[in-house]
Amino acid sequence: MTHDQAASARIAAELRSRIIQGVLVPGTRIRQEEIAEEFGVSRLPIRETLRILESSGLVTLVASTGAWVSALDLDECREIYLMRERLEPLLLRMAMPSHTAESFIGFEASAQRVEAATSPGEFLECDHDFHRALMAGPTTIRLHDTVDHLWNLTHYYRRQLLAPNAVTRRSRREDIFAEHRMILRAVIDGDVESAEAMLALHIRHTRKLVELYPEIFTHGGAGGPGSSR
């Protein structure tokens, strides 16, 4: 890896963290010259950084115009959740034959980390790790990348649902824990049909909650391409 490639990967990781944490909200303009100055690099590695973030769904690039943190409206988010309801159970089905008794121990530990998370950011990262582990398989690279891309697109909006000022949102966390346990039980039992059905229902429940709170699609971004402002 060249020096520029290493710099691009390092800066991409930092910007990803800021996007995931909501520091850079959907619709925020990302100016190459400002990022280059902040990190003390030329604009060359910044261009590669933005391509990395675009490939993961976190940034939208418009030729000869600029880059923005990717944003969705309610209809787009609903569509992504409908895609996830169908793709993730398939990915889980494909991954399950490769799971072992050692895998099950890891899944249990991962579920416990989700339940122990004390902040929205930690919760979301641990939740994503749990899902990724369940769906990881040796022959599912393309589908896994597609699912990961869809997760990235909706990450900010899921974070908004964790705001502590609504009882219904707090109770959803408890539902998530219970649903994780049911999915995990089916996976450990090797019950593919039940695992698929529970995972689809798990995703559907979050989609329904998203639909109840359309205000999460109004944010403080800069109103770039795809912004819901």
C-alpha positions in Angstrom: 0.0 0.0 0.0 1.4 3.4 -1.0 1.6 6.4 1.3 -1.4 8.0 -0.5 -3.5 4.8 -0.3 -2.7 4.5 3.5 -3.7 8.2 4.0 -6.9 7.7 2.0 -7.9 4.7 4.0 -7.1 6.5 7.3 -9.1 9.6 6.4 -12.0 7.5 5.0 -12.2 5.6 8.4 -12.3 8.9 10.3 -15.0 10.4 8.0 -17.0 7.2 8.2 -16.9 7.5 12.0 -18.1 11.1 11.8 -21.0 10.2 9.5 -22.0 7.1 11.5 -21.9 9.2 14.7 -24.1 11.9 13.2 -21.3 14.6 13.3 -21.7 14.9 9.5 -25.4 14.7 8.9 -27.0 13.7 5.6 -26.8 16.4 3.0 -23.6 17.9 4.4 -21.3 19.2 1.7 -17.8 17.6 1.9 -15.2 20.1 0.6 -12.0 18.4 -0.5 -9.8 21.4 0.2 -11.1 21.6 3.8 -10.5 17.9 4.4 -7.0 18.1 2.8 -6.1 21.0 5.0 -7.4 19.3 8.2 -5.4 16.1 7.6 -2.4 17.8 6.2 -2.4 16.0 2.8 -2.8 16.9 -0.9 -6.2 16.6 -2.6 -5.1 13.5 -4.4 -5.7 11.1 -1.4 -8.9 12.9 -0.6 -10.4 12.1 -4.0 -9.7 8.4 -3.3 -11.1 8.8 0.2 -14.4 10.1 -1.3 -14.5 7.2 -3.8 -14.1 4.7 -0.8 -17.0 6.4 1.0 -19.1 6.5 -2.2 -18.6 2.8 -2.7 -19.9 2.1 0.8 -23.0 4.3 0.3 -22.0 7.0 2.8 -21.2 9.7 0.3 -22.8 10.9 -3.0 -20.4 12.2 -5.7 -21.7 14.5 -8.5 -19.4 15.0 -11.4 -17.9 18.5 -11.6 -20.1 19.5 -8.7 -18.9 18.0 -5.4 -19.5 15.5 -2.6 -22.3 15.3 0.0 -23.1 12.9 2.8 -25.7 10.6 1.4 -29.3 11.4 2.3 -32.6 9.7 2.0 -36.3 10.6 2.1 -38.9 8.4 3.7 -39.8 6.6 0.4 -36.2 5.8 -0.3 -35.6 4.5 3.2 -38.7 2.4 3.0 -37.5 0.9 -0.2 -34.1 0.0 1.3 -35.8 -1.7 4.2 -38.0 -3.7 1.9 -34.8 -4.8 0.0 -33.2 -5.7 3.3 -36.2 -7.8 4.4 -35.7 -10.0 1.4 -31.9 -10.0 0.9 -30.7 -10.5 4.5 -32.8 -13.7 5.1 -31.3 -15.1 1.9 -27.8 -14.1 3.1 -28.4 -15.8 6.4 -29.6 -18.9 4.7 -26.5 -19.0 2.6 -24.2 -18.4 5.6 -25.8 -20.9 8.1 -24.1 -24.1 6.8 -20.7 -22.6 7.6 -21.5 -21.8 11.2 -19.9 -23.9 13.9 -20.2 -24.4 17.7 -17.4 -21.9 18.0 -19.4 -19.5 15.8 -22.4 -19.8 18.2 -20.2 -18.8 21.1 -19.2 -15.7 19.2 -22.8 -14.9 18.3 -23.8 -15.1 21.9 -21.0 -12.8 23.0 -22.0 -10.4 20.2 -25.6 -10.3 21.3 -24.5 -9.6 24.9 -22.4 -6.6 23.6 -25.5 -5.2 21.9 -27.5 -5.4 25.2 -24.6 -3.9 27.2 -24.2 -0.9 24.9 -24.6 2.4 26.7 -24.7 4.9 23.9 -26.5 5.1 20.5 -23.2 4.9 18.6 -22.0 1.9 20.5 -25.4 0.2 20.2 -25.5 0.6 16.5 -22.0 -0.6 15.9 -22.5 -3.7 18.1 -25.9 -4.3 16.5 -24.3 -4.2 13.0 -21.5 -6.5 14.2 -24.1 -9.0 15.4 -25.9 -9.0 12.1 -22.7 -9.2 10.0 -21.4 -12.1 12.0 -24.7 -14.1 11.6 -24.7 -13.4 7.8 -21.0 -14.0 7.2 -20.3 -16.9 4.9 -17.4 -18.0 2.6 -19.4 -17.8 -0.6 -21.5 -14.7 0.0 -19.1 -11.8 -0.8 -21.2 -10.0 -3.4 -24.5 -10.3 -1.5 -22.7 -9.4 1.8 -21.3 -6.2 0.2 -24.7 -5.3 -1.1 -26.3 -5.7 2.3 -23.5 -3.7 3.9 -24.1 -0.9 1.5 -27.8 -0.8 2.4 -27.0 -0.7 6.1 -24.7 2.3 5.6 -27.4 4.2 3.8 -29.9 3.9 6.7 -27.4 4.1 9.6 -28.0 7.8 10.4 -31.8 7.3 10.5 -31.6 4.3 12.8 -29.5 6.4 15.1 -32.3 9.1 15.2 -34.7 6.4 16.3 -32.6 5.8 19.4 -33.3 9.3 20.7 -34.1 8.9 24.5 -37.1 11.3 24.4 -39.8 8.8 23.3 -41.0 5.8 25.3 -41.8 3.9 22.1 -38.3 4.3 20.9 -36.8 3.1 24.2 -39.1 0.1 24.2 -37.9 -0.8 20.7 -34.4 -1.6 22.1 -36.0 -4.2 24.4 -37.8 -5.7 21.4 -34.5 -5.8 19.4 -32.8 -7.8 22.2 -35.7 -10.3 22.3 -35.7 -10.6 18.5 -32.0 -11.1 18.4 -32.4 -14.0 20.9 -35.1 -15.6 18.8 -33.0 -15.4 15.6 -30.0 -16.7 17.4 -32.0 -19.6 18.8 -33.1 -20.6 15.4 -29.6 -20.3 14.0 -28.2 -22.5 16.7 -31.0 -25.1 16.2 -30.2 -25.1 12.4 -33.8 -24.1 11.7 -33.3 -22.2 8.5 -36.9 -21.3 7.8 -37.5 -19.9 11.3 -34.2 -18.0 11.2 -35.2 -16.4 7.9 -38.7 -15.6 9.0 -37.5 -14.0 12.3 -34.8 -11.9 10.6 -37.3 -10.6 8.1 -39.8 -9.7 10.9 -37.0 -8.1 12.8 -36.1 -5.8 9.9 -39.8 -5.1 9.2 -40.4 -4.0 12.8 -37.7 -1.3 12.3 -39.2 -0.3 9.0 -42.6 0.2 10.6 -41.0 2.4 13.3 -39.2 4.5 10.7 -42.6 5.1 9.0 -44.0 6.4 12.3 -41.3 9.1 12.6 -41.0 10.9 9.3 -39.5 13.9 11.2 -36.1 12.0 11.3 -35.8 12.8 7.6 -35.5 16.5 8.3 -32.0 17.2 9.3 -29.4 20.0 9.5 -27.4 19.1 6.3 -26.5 21.4 3.5 -29.2 20.4 1.2 -27.1 18.6 -1.4 -28.1 15.9 -3.9 -30.5 13.4 -2.3 -31.1 15.7 0.7 -34.6 15.6 2.2 -34.4 19.2 3.2 
